[in-house]
Amino acid sequence: MAQNQKPQGDRSSQDARMDSSAGLRGSSAAAAPLTPAEDRRWATLSHFGALIGCLPSLAVYLVYRDRGPFTAQESKEALNFTLPLTVVMLACYILALLPAIGWIFGILAVLLWVYMTLSGLVAGIQCNKGRPYRYPLNLRLIH
């Protein structure tokens, strides 16, 4: 090996400086804050997710709550509204399997789904306009 050559595995501080001067950087641990438009969009989607239950609002709350204040507020409101209704709706679907009175629970589950979906649409429309929305019947389990 020549005197000026170094083995492939060795990296000197000069090589590290060359990497930093080339603009190579690692990612930061904190995610970037949402713009106002993105904040409003994710808050709206958390309410529109009521169509399929509590999972969309839970996902938005867990991922974006630290990135935008409006999203944190509205996804928490949507989660507080959809979580109990989703649990009751799933219980009604299970009870709908009962032979004699199951049809009552089946109808109740569908009515709960319609109520949750329509309420989520109304809330999503208000959030899309930038207005906070409060559901009239909400347990607010998550603070």
Number of C-alpha atoms within 10 A of each C-alpha: 6 5 5 5 7 11 7 6 6 7 10 9 8 9 11 12 10 11 12 11 10 9 8 10 9 6 7 7 6 8 11 10 13 18 11 13 11 15 23 23 19 26 33 28 24 29 35 25 25 30 18 14 26 23 16 21 31 19 15 23 23 13 12 20 20 15 17 19 17 24 29 21 16 30 28 25 27 34 28 21 27 30 20 17 21 20 13 15 21 14 14 21 19 14 17 19 13 13 8 8 11 16 16 13 19 20 14 17 23 14 13 17 20 14 15 23 20 15 20 25 19 14 26 28 16 16 25 18 11 17 14 18 17 13 15 8 7 15 13 15 12 8 7
